[in-house]
Amino acid sequence: GANTDVGKTVVSTSLVKSNIHNNKIVNYVKPLQSGGGDESFIDKHVKGMENTMNCFEGHTLFRWDTPASPHLASRKENKPASDDQVL
């Protein structure tokens, strides 16, 4: 599922760690984020691994502080992102 608290970030973190462990370069991209951030969670669990500095970069393309679905958060904060911008 795509709902909150189904474990998407935990699975993503596991994939990032596995790839770093296997000396792969990882570019983690989260297109939309509202009400928090995955990057800090992933950073917390990846820091201390060997080669982290050389193998991992995390980016969020559109971020809103309001803990709601991105379409509602963007309207509330008056920072809309069109489908064309996201794609």
Distance bins in CASP14 RR format, pairs under 12 A and 6 or more apart:
PFRMAT RR
TARGET T0000
AUTHOR 0000-0000-0000
RMODE 2
METHOD distances of the structure
MODEL  1
1 7 0 0 0 0 1 0 0 0 0 0 0
1 8 1 0 0 1 0 0 0 0 0 0 0
1 11 0 0 0 0 0 1 0 0 0 0 0
2 8 1 0 0 1 0 0 0 0 0 0 0
2 32 0 0 0 0 0 1 0 0 0 0 0
2 69 0 0 0 0 0 1 0 0 0 0 0
2 70 0 0 0 0 0 1 0 0 0 0 0
3 69 0 0 0 0 1 0 0 0 0 0 0
4 33 0 0 0 0 0 1 0 0 0 0 0
4 34 0 0 0 0 1 0 0 0 0 0 0
4 35 0 0 0 0 1 0 0 0 0 0 0
4 36 0 0 0 0 0 1 0 0 0 0 0
4 38 0 0 0 0 0 1 0 0 0 0 0
4 67 0 0 0 0 1 0 0 0 0 0 0
4 68 0 0 0 0 1 0 0 0 0 0 0
4 69 0 0 0 0 1 0 0 0 0 0 0
4 70 0 0 0 0 0 1 0 0 0 0 0
5 67 0 0 0 0 0 1 0 0 0 0 0
6 12 0 0 0 0 0 1 0 0 0 0 0
7 13 0 0 0 0 1 0 0 0 0 0 0
7 14 0 0 0 0 1 0 0 0 0 0 0
7 38 0 0 0 0 0 1 0 0 0 0 0
7 41 0 0 0 0 0 1 0 0 0 0 0
8 14 0 0 0 0 0 1 0 0 0 0 0
8 15 0 0 0 0 0 1 0 0 0 0 0
8 28 0 0 0 0 0 1 0 0 0 0 0
8 30 0 0 0 0 1 0 0 0 0 0 0
8 33 0 0 0 0 0 1 0 0 0 0 0
8 37 0 0 0 0 0 1 0 0 0 0 0
8 38 0 0 0 0 1 0 0 0 0 0 0
8 41 0 0 0 0 0 1 0 0 0 0 0
8 42 0 0 0 0 0 1 0 0 0 0 0
9 15 0 0 0 0 0 1 0 0 0 0 0
9 16 0 0 0 0 0 1 0 0 0 0 0
9 28 0 0 0 0 0 1 0 0 0 0 0
9 30 0 0 0 0 1 0 0 0 0 0 0
9 33 0 0 0 0 0 1 0 0 0 0 0
9 36 0 0 0 0 0 1 0 0 0 0 0
9 37 0 0 0 0 1 0 0 0 0 0 0
9 38 1 0 1 0 0 0 0 0 0 0 0
9 39 0 0 0 0 1 0 0 0 0 0 0
9 40 0 0 0 0 0 1 0 0 0 0 0
9 41 1 0 1 0 0 0 0 0 0 0 0
9 42 1 0 0 1 0 0 0 0 0 0 0
9 43 0 0 0 0 0 1 0 0 0 0 0
9 44 0 0 0 0 0 1 0 0 0 0 0
9 45 0 0 0 0 1 0 0 0 0 0 0
9 60 0 0 0 0 0 1 0 0 0 0 0
10 16 0 0 0 0 0 1 0 0 0 0 0
10 17 0 0 0 0 0 1 0 0 0 0 0
10 38 0 0 0 0 1 0 0 0 0 0 0
10 41 0 0 0 0 1 0 0 0 0 0 0
10 42 0 0 0 0 1 0 0 0 0 0 0
10 45 0 0 0 0 1 0 0 0 0 0 0
11 17 0 0 0 0 0 1 0 0 0 0 0
11 18 0 0 0 0 0 1 0 0 0 0 0
11 38 0 0 0 0 0 1 0 0 0 0 0
11 41 0 0 0 0 0 1 0 0 0 0 0
11 42 0 0 0 0 0 1 0 0 0 0 0
12 18 0 0 0 0 0 1 0 0 0 0 0
12 19 0 0 0 0 0 1 0 0 0 0 0
12 26 0 0 0 0 0 1 0 0 0 0 0
12 28 1 0 0 1 0 0 0 0 0 0 0
12 29 0 0 0 0 0 1 0 0 0 0 0
12 30 0 0 0 0 1 0 0 0 0 0 0
12 37 0 0 0 0 0 1 0 0 0 0 0
12 38 1 0 0 1 0 0 0 0 0 0 0
12 39 0 0 0 0 0 1 0 0 0 0 0
12 41 0 0 0 0 1 0 0 0 0 0 0
12 42 1 0 0 1 0 0 0 0 0 0 0
12 45 0 0 0 0 0 1 0 0 0 0 0
12 46 0 0 0 0 0 1 0 0 0 0 0
12 56 0 0 0 0 0 1 0 0 0 0 0
12 58 0 0 0 0 0 1 0 0 0 0 0
13 19 0 0 0 0 0 1 0 0 0 0 0
13 20 0 0 0 0 0 1 0 0 0 0 0
13 26 0 0 0 0 0 1 0 0 0 0 0
13 28 0 0 0 0 1 0 0 0 0 0 0
13 30 0 0 0 0 0 1 0 0 0 0 0
13 38 0 0 0 0 1 0 0 0 0 0 0
13 39 0 0 0 0 0 1 0 0 0 0 0
13 40 0 0 0 0 0 1 0 0 0 0 0
13 41 1 0 0 1 0 0 0 0 0 0 0
13 42 1 0 1 0 0 0 0 0 0 0 0
13 43 0 0 0 0 1 0 0 0 0 0 0
13 44 0 0 0 0 1 0 0 0 0 0 0
13 45 1 0 1 0 0 0 0 0 0 0 0
13 46 1 0 0 1 0 0 0 0 0 0 0
13 47 0 0 0 0 0 1 0 0 0 0 0
13 49 0 0 0 0 0 1 0 0 0 0 0
13 56 0 0 0 0 0 1 0 0 0 0 0
13 58 0 0 0 0 0 1 0 0 0 0 0
14 20 0 0 0 0 0 1 0 0 0 0 0
14 21 0 0 0 0 0 1 0 0 0 0 0
14 26 0 0 0 0 0 1 0 0 0 0 0
14 41 0 0 0 0 0 1 0 0 0 0 0
14 42 0 0 0 0 0 1 0 0 0 0 0
14 45 0 0 0 0 1 0 0 0 0 0 0
14 46 0 0 0 0 0 1 0 0 0 0 0
15 21 0 0 0 0 0 1 0 0 0 0 0
15 22 0 0 0 0 0 1 0 0 0 0 0
15 24 0 0 0 0 0 1 0 0 0 0 0
15 26 0 0 0 0 1 0 0 0 0 0 0
15 28 0 0 0 0 1 0 0 0 0 0 0
15 42 0 0 0 0 1 0 0 0 0 0 0
15 45 0 0 0 0 0 1 0 0 0 0 0
15 46 0 0 0 0 0 1 0 0 0 0 0
15 56 0 0 0 0 0 1 0 0 0 0 0
16 22 0 0 0 0 0 1 0 0 0 0 0
16 24 0 0 0 0 1 0 0 0 0 0 0
16 25 0 0 0 0 0 1 0 0 0 0 0
16 26 1 0 1 0 0 0 0 0 0 0 0
16 27 0 0 0 0 1 0 0 0 0 0 0
16 28 1 0 1 0 0 0 0 0 0 0 0
16 29 0 0 0 0 0 1 0 0 0 0 0
16 30 0 0 0 0 0 1 0 0 0 0 0
16 38 0 0 0 0 0 1 0 0 0 0 0
16 39 0 0 0 0 0 1 0 0 0 0 0
16 41 0 0 0 0 0 1 0 0 0 0 0
16 42 1 0 1 0 0 0 0 0 0 0 0
16 43 0 0 0 0 1 0 0 0 0 0 0
16 44 0 0 0 0 0 1 0 0 0 0 0
16 45 0 0 0 0 1 0 0 0 0 0 0
16 46 1 0 0 1 0 0 0 0 0 0 0
16 47 0 0 0 0 0 1 0 0 0 0 0
16 49 0 0 0 0 1 0 0 0 0 0 0
16 52 0 0 0 0 1 0 0 0 0 0 0
16 55 0 0 0 0 1 0 0 0 0 0 0
16 56 1 0 0 1 0 0 0 0 0 0 0
16 57 0 0 0 0 0 1 0 0 0 0 0
16 58 0 0 0 0 1 0 0 0 0 0 0
17 24 0 0 0 0 0 1 0 0 0 0 0
17 26 0 0 0 0 1 0 0 0 0 0 0
17 28 0 0 0 0 0 1 0 0 0 0 0
17 41 0 0 0 0 0 1 0 0 0 0 0
17 42 0 0 0 0 1 0 0 0 0 0 0
17 43 0 0 0 0 0 1 0 0 0 0 0
17 44 0 0 0 0 0 1 0 0 0 0 0
17 45 1 0 0 1 0 0 0 0 0 0 0
17 46 1 0 0 1 0 0 0 0 0 0 0
17 47 0 0 0 0 0 1 0 0 0 0 0
17 48 0 0 0 0 0 1 0 0 0 0 0
17 49 1 0 0 1 0 0 0 0 0 0 0
17 50 0 0 0 0 0 1 0 0 0 0 0
17 51 0 0 0 0 0 1 0 0 0 0 0
17 52 0 0 0 0 1 0 0 0 0 0 0
17 55 0 0 0 0 0 1 0 0 0 0 0
17 56 0 0 0 0 1 0 0 0 0 0 0
18 24 0 0 0 0 1 0 0 0 0 0 0
18 26 0 0 0 0 1 0 0 0 0 0 0
18 45 0 0 0 0 0 1 0 0 0 0 0
18 46 0 0 0 0 0 1 0 0 0 0 0
18 49 0 0 0 0 0 1 0 0 0 0 0
18 55 0 0 0 0 0 1 0 0 0 0 0
19 25 1 0 0 1 0 0 0 0 0 0 0
19 26 1 0 1 0 0 0 0 0 0 0 0
19 27 0 0 0 0 0 1 0 0 0 0 0
19 28 0 0 0 0 1 0 0 0 0 0 0
19 42 0 0 0 0 0 1 0 0 0 0 0
19 46 0 0 0 0 0 1 0 0 0 0 0
19 49 0 0 0 0 0 1 0 0 0 0 0
19 51 0 0 0 0 0 1 0 0 0 0 0
19 52 0 0 0 0 0 1 0 0 0 0 0
19 55 1 0 0 1 0 0 0 0 0 0 0
19 56 0 0 0 0 1 0 0 0 0 0 0
20 26 1 0 0 1 0 0 0 0 0 0 0
20 27 0 0 0 0 0 1 0 0 0 0 0
20 28 0 0 0 0 0 1 0 0 0 0 0
20 42 0 0 0 0 0 1 0 0 0 0 0
20 45 0 0 0 0 0 1 0 0 0 0 0
20 46 1 0 0 1 0 0 0 0 0 0 0
20 47 0 0 0 0 0 1 0 0 0 0 0
20 48 0 0 0 0 0 1 0 0 0 0 0
20 49 1 0 1 0 0 0 0 0 0 0 0
20 50 0 0 0 0 1 0 0 0 0 0 0
20 51 1 0 0 1 0 0 0 0 0 0 0
20 52 1 0 0 1 0 0 0 0 0 0 0
20 53 0 0 0 0 0 1 0 0 0 0 0
20 54 0 0 0 0 1 0 0 0 0 0 0
20 55 1 0 1 0 0 0 0 0 0 0 0
20 56 1 0 1 0 0 0 0 0 0 0 0
20 57 0 0 0 0 0 1 0 0 0 0 0
21 46 0 0 0 0 0 1 0 0 0 0 0
21 48 0 0 0 0 0 1 0 0 0 0 0
21 49 1 0 0 1 0 0 0 0 0 0 0
21 50 0 0 0 0 1 0 0 0 0 0 0
21 51 0 0 0 0 1 0 0 0 0 0 0
21 52 0 0 0 0 0 1 0 0 0 0 0
21 55 0 0 0 0 1 0 0 0 0 0 0
21 56 0 0 0 0 0 1 0 0 0 0 0
22 49 0 0 0 0 0 1 0 0 0 0 0
22 50 0 0 0 0 0 1 0 0 0 0 0
22 51 0 0 0 0 0 1 0 0 0 0 0
22 55 0 0 0 0 1 0 0 0 0 0 0
23 49 0 0 0 0 0 1 0 0 0 0 0
23 50 0 0 0 0 1 0 0 0 0 0 0
23 51 1 0 0 1 0 0 0 0 0 0 0
23 52 0 0 0 0 0 1 0 0 0 0 0
23 54 0 0 0 0 1 0 0 0 0 0 0
23 55 1 0 0 1 0 0 0 0 0 0 0
23 56 0 0 0 0 0 1 0 0 0 0 0
24 51 0 0 0 0 1 0 0 0 0 0 0
24 54 0 0 0 0 0 1 0 0 0 0 0
24 55 1 0 0 1 0 0 0 0 0 0 0
24 56 0 0 0 0 1 0 0 0 0 0 0
25 51 0 0 0 0 1 0 0 0 0 0 0
25 52 0 0 0 0 0 1 0 0 0 0 0
25 53 0 0 0 0 0 1 0 0 0 0 0
25 54 1 0 0 1 0 0 0 0 0 0 0
25 55 1 0 1 0 0 0 0 0 0 0 0
25 56 1 0 0 1 0 0 0 0 0 0 0
25 57 0 0 0 0 1 0 0 0 0 0 0
25 58 0 0 0 0 0 1 0 0 0 0 0
26 42 0 0 0 0 1 0 0 0 0 0 0
26 46 0 0 0 0 1 0 0 0 0 0 0
26 49 0 0 0 0 0 1 0 0 0 0 0
26 51 0 0 0 0 0 1 0 0 0 0 0
26 52 0 0 0 0 1 0 0 0 0 0 0
26 53 0 0 0 0 0 1 0 0 0 0 0
26 54 0 0 0 0 0 1 0 0 0 0 0
26 55 1 0 1 0 0 0 0 0 0 0 0
26 56 1 0 1 0 0 0 0 0 0 0 0
26 57 1 0 0 1 0 0 0 0 0 0 0
26 58 0 0 0 0 1 0 0 0 0 0 0
26 59 0 0 0 0 0 1 0 0 0 0 0
27 39 0 0 0 0 0 1 0 0 0 0 0
27 42 0 0 0 0 0 1 0 0 0 0 0
27 55 0 0 0 0 1 0 0 0 0 0 0
27 56 0 0 0 0 1 0 0 0 0 0 0
27 57 1 0 1 0 0 0 0 0 0 0 0
27 58 1 0 0 1 0 0 0 0 0 0 0
27 59 1 0 0 1 0 0 0 0 0 0 0
28 37 0 0 0 0 0 1 0 0 0 0 0
28 38 1 0 0 1 0 0 0 0 0 0 0
28 39 1 0 0 1 0 0 0 0 0 0 0
28 40 0 0 0 0 0 1 0 0 0 0 0
28 41 0 0 0 0 0 1 0 0 0 0 0
28 42 1 0 0 1 0 0 0 0 0 0 0
28 43 0 0 0 0 1 0 0 0 0 0 0
28 45 0 0 0 0 0 1 0 0 0 0 0
28 46 0 0 0 0 1 0 0 0 0 0 0
28 55 0 0 0 0 0 1 0 0 0 0 0
28 56 1 0 0 1 0 0 0 0 0 0 0
28 57 1 0 0 1 0 0 0 0 0 0 0
28 58 1 0 1 0 0 0 0 0 0 0 0
28 59 1 0 0 1 0 0 0 0 0 0 0
28 60 0 0 0 0 1 0 0 0 0 0 0
28 61 0 0 0 0 0 1 0 0 0 0 0
29 38 0 0 0 0 0 1 0 0 0 0 0
29 39 0 0 0 0 0 1 0 0 0 0 0
29 42 0 0 0 0 0 1 0 0 0 0 0
29 57 0 0 0 0 1 0 0 0 0 0 0
29 58 1 0 0 1 0 0 0 0 0 0 0
29 59 1 0 1 0 0 0 0 0 0 0 0
29 60 1 0 0 1 0 0 0 0 0 0 0
29 61 1 0 0 1 0 0 0 0 0 0 0
29 62 0 0 0 0 0 1 0 0 0 0 0
29 86 0 0 0 0 0 1 0 0 0 0 0
30 36 0 0 0 0 0 1 0 0 0 0 0
30 37 1 0 0 1 0 0 0 0 0 0 0
30 38 1 0 1 0 0 0 0 0 0 0 0
30 39 1 0 0 1 0 0 0 0 0 0 0
30 40 0 0 0 0 0 1 0 0 0 0 0
30 41 0 0 0 0 0 1 0 0 0 0 0
30 42 0 0 0 0 1 0 0 0 0 0 0
30 58 1 0 0 1 0 0 0 0 0 0 0
30 59 1 0 0 1 0 0 0 0 0 0 0
30 60 1 0 1 0 0 0 0 0 0 0 0
30 61 1 0 0 1 0 0 0 0 0 0 0
30 62 0 0 0 0 1 0 0 0 0 0 0
30 63 0 0 0 0 1 0 0 0 0 0 0
30 70 0 0 0 0 0 1 0 0 0 0 0
30 86 0 0 0 0 0 1 0 0 0 0 0
31 38 0 0 0 0 0 1 0 0 0 0 0
31 59 0 0 0 0 1 0 0 0 0 0 0
31 60 1 0 0 1 0 0 0 0 0 0 0
31 61 1 0 1 0 0 0 0 0 0 0 0
31 62 1 0 0 1 0 0 0 0 0 0 0
31 63 0 0 0 0 0 1 0 0 0 0 0
31 70 0 0 0 0 1 0 0 0 0 0 0
31 81 0 0 0 0 1 0 0 0 0 0 0
31 83 0 0 0 0 0 1 0 0 0 0 0
31 85 0 0 0 0 0 1 0 0 0 0 0
31 86 1 0 1 0 0 0 0 0 0 0 0
31 87 0 0 0 0 1 0 0 0 0 0 0
32 38 0 0 0 0 0 1 0 0 0 0 0
32 60 1 0 0 1 0 0 0 0 0 0 0
32 61 1 0 0 1 0 0 0 0 0 0 0
32 62 1 0 1 0 0 0 0 0 0 0 0
32 63 1 0 0 1 0 0 0 0 0 0 0
32 64 0 0 0 0 1 0 0 0 0 0 0
32 68 0 0 0 0 0 1 0 0 0 0 0
32 69 0 0 0 0 1 0 0 0 0 0 0
32 70 1 0 1 0 0 0 0 0 0 0 0
32 71 0 0 0 0 1 0 0 0 0 0 0
32 72 0 0 0 0 0 1 0 0 0 0 0
32 73 0 0 0 0 1 0 0 0 0 0 0
32 74 0 0 0 0 1 0 0 0 0 0 0
32 79 0 0 0 0 0 1 0 0 0 0 0
32 80 0 0 0 0 0 1 0 0 0 0 0
32 81 1 0 0 1 0 0 0 0 0 0 0
32 83 0 0 0 0 0 1 0 0 0 0 0
32 85 0 0 0 0 0 1 0 0 0 0 0
32 86 1 0 0 1 0 0 0 0 0 0 0
32 87 0 0 0 0 0 1 0 0 0 0 0
33 39 0 0 0 0 1 0 0 0 0 0 0
33 40 0 0 0 0 0 1 0 0 0 0 0
33 41 0 0 0 0 0 1 0 0 0 0 0
33 42 0 0 0 0 0 1 0 0 0 0 0
33 58 0 0 0 0 0 1 0 0 0 0 0
33 59 0 0 0 0 0 1 0 0 0 0 0
33 60 1 0 1 0 0 0 0 0 0 0 0
33 61 0 0 0 0 1 0 0 0 0 0 0
33 62 1 0 0 1 0 0 0 0 0 0 0
33 63 1 0 1 0 0 0 0 0 0 0 0
33 64 1 0 0 1 0 0 0 0 0 0 0
33 65 0 0 0 0 1 0 0 0 0 0 0
33 66 0 0 0 0 0 1 0 0 0 0 0
33 67 0 0 0 0 0 1 0 0 0 0 0
33 68 0 0 0 0 0 1 0 0 0 0 0
33 69 0 0 0 0 0 1 0 0 0 0 0
33 70 1 0 0 1 0 0 0 0 0 0 0
33 73 0 0 0 0 1 0 0 0 0 0 0
33 74 0 0 0 0 0 1 0 0 0 0 0
33 81 0 0 0 0 0 1 0 0 0 0 0
33 86 0 0 0 0 0 1 0 0 0 0 0
34 60 0 0 0 0 0 1 0 0 0 0 0
34 62 0 0 0 0 1 0 0 0 0 0 0
34 63 1 0 0 1 0 0 0 0 0 0 0
34 64 1 0 1 0 0 0 0 0 0 0 0
34 65 1 0 0 1 0 0 0 0 0 0 0
34 66 1 0 1 0 0 0 0 0 0 0 0
34 67 1 0 0 1 0 0 0 0 0 0 0
34 68 1 0 1 0 0 0 0 0 0 0 0
34 69 1 0 0 1 0 0 0 0 0 0 0
34 70 1 0 1 0 0 0 0 0 0 0 0
34 71 0 0 0 0 1 0 0 0 0 0 0
34 72 0 0 0 0 1 0 0 0 0 0 0
34 73 1 1 0 0 0 0 0 0 0 0 0
34 74 1 0 0 1 0 0 0 0 0 0 0
34 75 0 0 0 0 0 1 0 0 0 0 0
34 76 0 0 0 0 1 0 0 0 0 0 0
34 77 0 0 0 0 1 0 0 0 0 0 0
34 79 0 0 0 0 0 1 0 0 0 0 0
34 81 0 0 0 0 0 1 0 0 0 0 0
35 60 0 0 0 0 0 1 0 0 0 0 0
35 63 0 0 0 0 1 0 0 0 0 0 0
35 64 1 0 0 1 0 0 0 0 0 0 0
35 65 1 0 1 0 0 0 0 0 0 0 0
35 66 1 0 0 1 0 0 0 0 0 0 0
35 67 1 1 0 0 0 0 0 0 0 0 0
35 68 1 0 0 1 0 0 0 0 0 0 0
35 69 0 0 0 0 0 1 0 0 0 0 0
35 70 0 0 0 0 1 0 0 0 0 0 0
35 72 0 0 0 0 0 1 0 0 0 0 0
35 73 1 0 0 1 0 0 0 0 0 0 0
35 74 0 0 0 0 0 1 0 0 0 0 0
35 76 0 0 0 0 0 1 0 0 0 0 0
35 77 0 0 0 0 0 1 0 0 0 0 0
36 60 0 0 0 0 1 0 0 0 0 0 0
36 63 1 0 0 1 0 0 0 0 0 0 0
36 64 0 0 0 0 1 0 0 0 0 0 0
36 65 1 0 0 1 0 0 0 0 0 0 0
36 66 0 0 0 0 1 0 0 0 0 0 0
36 67 1 0 0 1 0 0 0 0 0 0 0
36 68 0 0 0 0 0 1 0 0 0 0 0
36 70 0 0 0 0 0 1 0 0 0 0 0
36 73 0 0 0 0 0 1 0 0 0 0 0
37 43 0 0 0 0 1 0 0 0 0 0 0
37 44 0 0 0 0 0 1 0 0 0 0 0
37 58 0 0 0 0 0 1 0 0 0 0 0
37 59 0 0 0 0 0 1 0 0 0 0 0
37 60 1 0 0 1 0 0 0 0 0 0 0
37 62 0 0 0 0 0 1 0 0 0 0 0
37 63 1 0 0 1 0 0 0 0 0 0 0
37 64 0 0 0 0 0 1 0 0 0 0 0
37 65 0 0 0 0 0 1 0 0 0 0 0
37 67 0 0 0 0 0 1 0 0 0 0 0
38 44 0 0 0 0 0 1 0 0 0 0 0
38 45 0 0 0 0 0 1 0 0 0 0 0
38 46 0 0 0 0 0 1 0 0 0 0 0
38 58 0 0 0 0 1 0 0 0 0 0 0
38 59 0 0 0 0 0 1 0 0 0 0 0
38 60 1 0 0 1 0 0 0 0 0 0 0
38 63 0 0 0 0 0 1 0 0 0 0 0
39 45 0 0 0 0 0 1 0 0 0 0 0
39 46 0 0 0 0 0 1 0 0 0 0 0
39 47 0 0 0 0 0 1 0 0 0 0 0
39 56 0 0 0 0 0 1 0 0 0 0 0
39 57 0 0 0 0 1 0 0 0 0 0 0
39 58 1 0 1 0 0 0 0 0 0 0 0
39 59 1 0 0 1 0 0 0 0 0 0 0
39 60 1 0 0 1 0 0 0 0 0 0 0
39 61 0 0 0 0 0 1 0 0 0 0 0
39 63 0 0 0 0 1 0 0 0 0 0 0
40 46 0 0 0 0 0 1 0 0 0 0 0
40 47 0 0 0 0 0 1 0 0 0 0 0
40 58 0 0 0 0 0 1 0 0 0 0 0
40 60 0 0 0 0 0 1 0 0 0 0 0
40 63 0 0 0 0 0 1 0 0 0 0 0
41 47 0 0 0 0 0 1 0 0 0 0 0
41 58 0 0 0 0 0 1 0 0 0 0 0
41 60 0 0 0 0 0 1 0 0 0 0 0
42 49 0 0 0 0 0 1 0 0 0 0 0
42 52 0 0 0 0 0 1 0 0 0 0 0
42 56 0 0 0 0 1 0 0 0 0 0 0
42 57 0 0 0 0 0 1 0 0 0 0 0
42 58 1 0 0 1 0 0 0 0 0 0 0
42 59 0 0 0 0 0 1 0 0 0 0 0
42 60 0 0 0 0 0 1 0 0 0 0 0
43 49 0 0 0 0 0 1 0 0 0 0 0
43 52 0 0 0 0 1 0 0 0 0 0 0
43 53 0 0 0 0 0 1 0 0 0 0 0
43 56 0 0 0 0 1 0 0 0 0 0 0
43 57 0 0 0 0 0 1 0 0 0 0 0
43 58 0 0 0 0 1 0 0 0 0 0 0
44 52 0 0 0 0 0 1 0 0 0 0 0
45 52 0 0 0 0 0 1 0 0 0 0 0
45 56 0 0 0 0 0 1 0 0 0 0 0
46 52 1 0 1 0 0 0 0 0 0 0 0
46 53 0 0 0 0 0 1 0 0 0 0 0
46 55 0 0 0 0 1 0 0 0 0 0 0
46 56 1 0 1 0 0 0 0 0 0 0 0
46 57 0 0 0 0 0 1 0 0 0 0 0
46 58 0 0 0 0 1 0 0 0 0 0 0
47 53 0 0 0 0 1 0 0 0 0 0 0
47 56 0 0 0 0 1 0 0 0 0 0 0
48 55 0 0 0 0 0 1 0 0 0 0 0
48 56 0 0 0 0 0 1 0 0 0 0 0
49 55 0 0 0 0 1 0 0 0 0 0 0
49 56 0 0 0 0 1 0 0 0 0 0 0
50 56 0 0 0 0 0 1 0 0 0 0 0
52 58 0 0 0 0 0 1 0 0 0 0 0
60 70 0 0 0 0 0 1 0 0 0 0 0
60 81 0 0 0 0 0 1 0 0 0 0 0
61 70 0 0 0 0 0 1 0 0 0 0 0
61 81 0 0 0 0 1 0 0 0 0 0 0
61 85 0 0 0 0 1 0 0 0 0 0 0
61 86 1 0 0 1 0 0 0 0 0 0 0
61 87 0 0 0 0 0 1 0 0 0 0 0
62 70 1 0 0 1 0 0 0 0 0 0 0
62 71 0 0 0 0 0 1 0 0 0 0 0
62 73 0 0 0 0 1 0 0 0 0 0 0
62 74 1 0 0 1 0 0 0 0 0 0 0
62 77 0 0 0 0 0 1 0 0 0 0 0
62 79 0 0 0 0 1 0 0 0 0 0 0
62 80 0 0 0 0 1 0 0 0 0 0 0
62 81 1 0 1 0 0 0 0 0 0 0 0
62 82 0 0 0 0 0 1 0 0 0 0 0
62 83 0 0 0 0 0 1 0 0 0 0 0
62 85 1 0 0 1 0 0 0 0 0 0 0
62 86 1 0 0 1 0 0 0 0 0 0 0
62 87 0 0 0 0 0 1 0 0 0 0 0
63 70 0 0 0 0 1 0 0 0 0 0 0
63 73 0 0 0 0 1 0 0 0 0 0 0
63 74 0 0 0 0 1 0 0 0 0 0 0
63 77 0 0 0 0 1 0 0 0 0 0 0
63 79 0 0 0 0 1 0 0 0 0 0 0
63 81 0 0 0 0 1 0 0 0 0 0 0
64 70 1 0 0 1 0 0 0 0 0 0 0
64 71 0 0 0 0 1 0 0 0 0 0 0
64 72 0 0 0 0 1 0 0 0 0 0 0
64 73 1 1 0 0 0 0 0 0 0 0 0
64 74 1 0 1 0 0 0 0 0 0 0 0
64 75 0 0 0 0 1 0 0 0 0 0 0
64 76 1 0 0 1 0 0 0 0 0 0 0
64 77 1 0 1 0 0 0 0 0 0 0 0
64 78 0 0 0 0 0 1 0 0 0 0 0
64 79 1 0 0 1 0 0 0 0 0 0 0
64 80 0 0 0 0 1 0 0 0 0 0 0
64 81 0 0 0 0 1 0 0 0 0 0 0
65 73 1 0 0 1 0 0 0 0 0 0 0
65 74 0 0 0 0 0 1 0 0 0 0 0
65 76 0 0 0 0 1 0 0 0 0 0 0
65 77 1 0 0 1 0 0 0 0 0 0 0
65 79 0 0 0 0 1 0 0 0 0 0 0
66 72 1 0 0 1 0 0 0 0 0 0 0
66 73 1 1 0 0 0 0 0 0 0 0 0
66 74 0 0 0 0 1 0 0 0 0 0 0
66 75 0 0 0 0 1 0 0 0 0 0 0
66 76 1 0 1 0 0 0 0 0 0 0 0
66 77 1 0 1 0 0 0 0 0 0 0 0
66 78 0 0 0 0 0 1 0 0 0 0 0
66 79 0 0 0 0 1 0 0 0 0 0 0
67 73 1 0 0 1 0 0 0 0 0 0 0
67 76 0 0 0 0 0 1 0 0 0 0 0
67 77 0 0 0 0 0 1 0 0 0 0 0
68 74 0 0 0 0 1 0 0 0 0 0 0
68 75 0 0 0 0 1 0 0 0 0 0 0
68 76 1 0 0 1 0 0 0 0 0 0 0
68 77 0 0 0 0 1 0 0 0 0 0 0
69 75 0 0 0 0 1 0 0 0 0 0 0
69 76 0 0 0 0 0 1 0 0 0 0 0
70 76 0 0 0 0 0 1 0 0 0 0 0
70 77 0 0 0 0 0 1 0 0 0 0 0
70 79 0 0 0 0 0 1 0 0 0 0 0
70 80 0 0 0 0 1 0 0 0 0 0 0
70 81 1 0 0 1 0 0 0 0 0 0 0
70 82 0 0 0 0 0 1 0 0 0 0 0
70 83 0 0 0 0 0 1 0 0 0 0 0
70 85 0 0 0 0 0 1 0 0 0 0 0
70 86 0 0 0 0 1 0 0 0 0 0 0
71 77 0 0 0 0 0 1 0 0 0 0 0
71 79 0 0 0 0 0 1 0 0 0 0 0
71 80 0 0 0 0 1 0 0 0 0 0 0
71 81 0 0 0 0 1 0 0 0 0 0 0
71 82 0 0 0 0 0 1 0 0 0 0 0
71 83 0 0 0 0 0 1 0 0 0 0 0
71 86 0 0 0 0 0 1 0 0 0 0 0
72 79 0 0 0 0 0 1 0 0 0 0 0
72 80 0 0 0 0 0 1 0 0 0 0 0
73 79 0 0 0 0 1 0 0 0 0 0 0
73 80 0 0 0 0 0 1 0 0 0 0 0
73 81 0 0 0 0 0 1 0 0 0 0 0
74 80 1 0 1 0 0 0 0 0 0 0 0
74 81 1 0 1 0 0 0 0 0 0 0 0
74 82 0 0 0 0 1 0 0 0 0 0 0
74 83 0 0 0 0 0 1 0 0 0 0 0
74 85 0 0 0 0 0 1 0 0 0 0 0
74 86 0 0 0 0 0 1 0 0 0 0 0
75 81 0 0 0 0 0 1 0 0 0 0 0
79 85 0 0 0 0 0 1 0 0 0 0 0
80 86 0 0 0 0 0 1 0 0 0 0 0
81 87 0 0 0 0 0 1 0 0 0 0 0
END
